[in-house]
Each structure stands twice: as C-alpha cells, then as structure tokens.
Amino acid sequence: MTTFFTPASALPLRVFLAGLLSLSFALLGISHAQTSTPSNWPNKTVRIIVPFAAGSFTETAARAIAAELSNQMGQPFIVETKGGAGSTLGTDMVAKSAPDGYTLLVTDNSYAVSSALYPKLPYDSEKDIQKISTIAEAPAVIMVKSDAPYKTLKDLVDAAQKQPKALTYGSGGQGSSAHLAIEWFLSSVNAEMTHIPYKGVAAALVDLMAGRIDVGLASAGSSAQHIKGGRLRGLAVVGKERHPLIPEVPTFTEAGYSNYQMVYWFGLMAPANMPPAVVQRLQQGVARAVEQPKVIEVFAATGAKAVASTSAEFTKKVEDESRIWKAVVAKANIKVE
C-alpha cells in the first residue's frame, strides 16, 4: 500500500530536522568553546609586540624568548615591532587586545617611565596590562671621559655639589630611562647637572668620548667596549657584584652610594584579565627559557643577564619603579612634548 505524507504526517519530520540542525549548531559551539579554552592554549600563532623600532635590545630579547616558547609549546611565537609615541603606541595596542593569550608585550623600563611622563596615557598602566615575568636585567654604568679629573664617583659628586649645573650629562633623549636615572641619582646626593638630550644613547656616548659633555649613563653592554678601550672611565656599576664585562669598575655600593640601584629590565606582559592558567604557563615557559644556554649567551653578549620572576614580583617591581619615576619627574620638572 502506498503511503502519502500529508502536512500533518510530515510535521514530525520537520521537527526532527529542526532538532537535528539545532543540535549541529550546539555541537559546533561546544567544539569552538573547547578550542578556545585556556587548557588548550596555545592552538594558533601568538604575537609578541615590541613597542620600539626594529633593532633594539628589547627586540633581541623578545626574539630569544619567543624561539624558546615556540619550542616548548608547539606553536609559533612571532615578534612584531610597533614603535612610536615613546613606546606607548605598541603598548596601547596590546592593552586593547583580547586577553586570550595570543597578543603579548615585551617591553622595558620605558613602561614605568611613560606612566610618570604622560599623565594622559590611552591606557591605565596598572589596570590594563598584566605583568607576567621579567626576562632580563642589564646594570647601568655611570661614566666620564678617560682623561676627566674625576677618578671616583665621589669626585664627581663633590664637583657637582660645589658647582650646581656646571657639569653636563647626556642621555638618549628627553624623558629617557637614562635621563630619569641620572636625575634620580643627583636627587639622592643633593647635586645638580645640566641635561643634554640626544637621539639615542650611541650619540650621547660619542659626545662623551669627544669631551662635549661630562657624564653619561648606559648599560654595561653599551659601555664595556669604550671602557675597555680606554676611551671612557667607568665610575660605578649598579648591582650587588661587579659586572663580568667590566670587573675593574666598582659597584655603587663599593663607591659609597648603596641606595642607588638603577637596573634596566626587560619583561613579558599581556592584556589584563588573561586566564590564570595561561599566565601560569607563560611564567613557567619563561622560567625554562631563561635557563637555556642559547638565551643566556644572547643576553650575556650584550651585558644583560637572563632573569625570570613571578607575576607578583614583576608587578611590584614595576609599581615601585613607577612611584620613583613620578617623584623624580615632579622634582626635576621633566616634561616631554
């Protein structure tokens, strides 16, 4: 007997098909949710933004860490430079990215400096960015020309105290880390010098060696070749121990100024509110990365030391330094255009 489907008899089939379609979408949603969970992170390429122009040590550090994280986690970690606006352009891009672990930031002291220099940042440096781990530290060295009359740091301080603003010092630019670092030191010893800003540390060191300025401050890596070559005299280096590249230079503590501890740091950050599981994986990944011989070698070649930390330690470090820079900026009346 032939059976014909009437609208009434076809209704169950339509209901069945509609239910099947709904189930398909539900399963698709479940599948998508599963691929996006922190436990499966990362399942695609991770971008690391460096908020500086290409060629900085921050980029070098980021690439060294990115290579190790790629090896550990089985997904590409790619580095992109996004310079501009005193490092705030790239930082803002990360701050406004989804907190899913696929857009990260590697930056340096300029992050804390920016919060002191720019009262109207497009992001909140404390609330919008998660601090994950330091990746490296590079001690700073204060220097004079090799034939300068200042044999010790105390000699320099005494001269600056006797003749306020008579001596000049150079930095990599108005509001740079070196600018604020020297002002911090001068404030701690009640002395004054005149700041001469340059377009980069290299230009400042050239003029220091030529005798056009009296004092300079830079990382041990940037300074070592000039100190070893007899063109500059290192008066003091930051750190608990002397730096292996310039062991003849005393620490600030040995020179009698134990309260001054300016260290250039480099660290990994991310948009705020990232899943704790992703933060933990990144922390653990960085901790393993900084122990790898390749990473240690890359950092050591530039005078830096591979150093990891917890998120809490790094957060406190940035907050403490930000407070110091804000006080320095206010006291020295430092302004940037």
Backbone hydrogen bonds, N-H to C=O, Kabsch-Sander energy under -0.5 kcal/mol:
donor,donor_aa,acceptor,acceptor_aa,energy
6,T,4,F,-0.7
10,A,6,T,-2.2
11,L,7,P,-0.8
11,L,8,A,-0.5
13,L,10,A,-0.6
14,R,10,A,-1.8
15,V,11,L,-2.5
16,F,12,P,-2.4
17,L,13,L,-2.7
18,A,14,R,-2.7
19,G,15,V,-2.5
20,L,16,F,-2.4
21,L,17,L,-2.5
22,S,18,A,-2.5
23,L,19,G,-2.4
24,S,20,L,-2.1
25,F,21,L,-2.2
26,A,22,S,-2.4
27,L,23,L,-2.8
28,L,24,S,-2.4
29,G,25,F,-2.4
30,I,26,A,-2.4
31,S,27,L,-2.7
32,H,28,L,-2.5
33,A,29,G,-2.6
34,Q,30,I,-2.4
35,T,31,S,-2.0
36,S,32,H,-0.9
36,S,33,A,-0.5
37,T,34,Q,-0.9
40,N,37,T,-1.6
41,W,38,P,-1.3
46,V,76,P,-2.8
47,R,102,Y,-2.6
48,I,78,I,-3.1
49,I,47,R,-0.6
49,I,104,L,-3.1
50,V,80,E,-2.9
52,F,50,V,-1.0
56,S,53,A,-0.9
60,T,56,S,-1.7
61,A,57,F,-3.1
62,A,58,T,-2.3
63,R,59,E,-2.6
64,A,60,T,-1.9
65,I,61,A,-2.2
66,A,62,A,-2.8
67,A,63,R,-2.1
68,E,64,A,-1.3
69,L,65,I,-2.6
70,S,66,A,-2.4
71,N,67,A,-1.8
72,Q,68,E,-2.2
73,M,69,L,-2.5
74,G,70,S,-1.7
78,I,46,V,-2.5
78,I,76,P,-0.6
80,E,48,I,-2.7
82,K,50,V,-3.3
87,S,84,G,-0.6
88,T,85,A,-1.6
89,L,84,G,-1.7
90,G,82,K,-0.7
91,T,87,S,-1.3
92,D,88,T,-2.4
93,M,89,L,-1.7
94,V,90,G,-1.7
95,A,91,T,-2.6
96,K,92,D,-1.7
97,S,94,V,-1.7
100,D,98,A,-1.8
104,L,47,R,-3.1
105,L,269,M,-2.7
106,V,49,I,-2.3
107,T,267,G,-1.9
109,N,265,W,-0.8
111,Y,108,D,-2.4
112,A,109,N,-0.9
113,V,109,N,-2.3
114,S,110,S,-2.8
115,S,111,Y,-1.1
116,A,112,A,-0.8
116,A,113,V,-1.0
117,L,113,V,-2.2
118,Y,114,S,-2.8
121,L,118,Y,-0.7
125,S,123,Y,-0.7
128,D,124,D,-2.8
130,Q,270,A,-3.7
132,I,130,Q,-0.6
132,I,268,L,-2.3
133,S,268,L,-1.5
135,I,266,F,-3.3
136,A,266,F,-1.7
137,E,305,K,-2.1
138,A,264,Y,-3.1
140,A,262,M,-1.2
141,V,218,A,-3.2
142,I,236,A,-2.2
143,M,216,G,-3.0
144,V,233,R,-1.9
146,S,231,R,-1.7
148,A,145,K,-2.2
151,K,149,P,-0.9
156,L,152,T,-1.5
157,V,153,L,-2.6
158,D,154,K,-2.9
159,A,155,D,-1.9
160,A,156,L,-2.3
161,Q,157,V,-2.3
162,K,158,D,-2.0
163,Q,159,A,-1.9
165,K,192,E,-2.0
166,A,163,Q,-2.1
167,L,163,Q,-0.6
169,Y,194,T,-2.4
170,G,215,V,-2.2
171,S,196,I,-1.3
176,S,173,G,-2.2
180,L,176,S,-2.3
181,A,177,S,-2.5
182,I,178,A,-2.4
183,E,179,H,-1.9
184,W,180,L,-2.3
185,F,181,A,-2.1
186,L,182,I,-3.0
187,S,183,E,-2.3
188,S,184,W,-1.8
189,V,185,F,-1.1
189,V,186,L,-0.5
190,N,187,S,-0.9
191,A,186,L,-2.5
192,E,160,A,-0.7
194,T,167,L,-3.0
195,H,193,M,-0.5
196,I,169,Y,-2.9
198,Y,171,S,-1.5
200,G,172,G,-1.2
200,G,198,Y,-1.4
204,A,200,G,-1.2
205,L,201,V,-2.4
206,V,202,A,-2.0
207,D,203,A,-1.9
208,L,204,A,-1.9
209,M,205,L,-2.5
210,A,206,V,-1.4
211,G,207,D,-0.6
211,G,208,L,-0.9
212,R,207,D,-2.4
213,I,207,D,-1.0
214,D,168,T,-1.1
215,V,168,T,-1.6
216,G,143,M,-2.0
217,L,170,G,-0.6
218,A,141,V,-1.8
220,A,139,P,-2.0
223,S,219,S,-1.6
224,A,220,A,-2.4
226,H,223,S,-0.7
227,I,223,S,-2.1
228,K,224,A,-3.2
229,G,225,Q,-1.7
230,G,227,I,-1.3
231,R,226,H,-2.1
232,L,226,H,-1.7
233,R,144,V,-3.2
234,G,232,L,-0.5
235,L,142,I,-2.8
236,A,142,I,-1.1
237,V,250,P,-2.0
238,V,140,A,-2.4
246,I,243,H,-1.0
249,V,246,I,-2.0
252,F,237,V,-1.5
255,A,251,T,-1.9
256,G,253,T,-1.3
257,Y,252,F,-3.3
260,Y,257,Y,-1.1
261,Q,259,N,-0.7
263,V,261,Q,-0.7
264,Y,138,A,-2.4
266,F,136,A,-2.3
267,G,107,T,-2.3
268,L,133,S,-3.3
269,M,105,L,-3.4
270,A,130,Q,-2.0
272,A,128,D,-1.9
274,M,271,P,-0.5
278,V,275,P,-1.0
279,V,275,P,-2.1
280,Q,276,P,-2.7
281,R,277,A,-1.9
282,L,278,V,-2.4
283,Q,279,V,-2.6
284,Q,280,Q,-2.6
285,G,281,R,-2.4
286,V,282,L,-2.8
287,A,283,Q,-2.4
288,R,284,Q,-1.9
289,A,285,G,-2.3
290,V,286,V,-2.6
291,E,288,R,-1.1
292,Q,289,A,-1.7
296,I,292,Q,-2.4
297,E,293,P,-2.5
298,V,294,K,-2.2
299,F,295,V,-2.4
300,A,296,I,-2.7
301,A,297,E,-1.9
302,T,298,V,-0.5
302,T,299,F,-1.4
303,G,300,A,-1.6
304,A,299,F,-2.4
305,K,137,E,-2.9
307,V,135,I,-1.1
314,F,310,T,-2.3
315,T,311,S,-2.5
316,K,312,A,-2.2
317,K,313,E,-2.1
318,V,314,F,-2.4
319,E,315,T,-2.4
320,D,316,K,-2.9
321,E,317,K,-2.2
322,S,318,V,-2.5
323,R,319,E,-1.8
324,I,320,D,-1.7
325,W,321,E,-2.7
326,K,322,S,-2.2
327,A,323,R,-1.8
328,V,324,I,-2.4
329,V,325,W,-3.0
330,A,326,K,-2.0
331,K,327,A,-2.4
332,A,328,V,-2.7
333,N,329,V,-0.7
334,I,329,V,-1.8
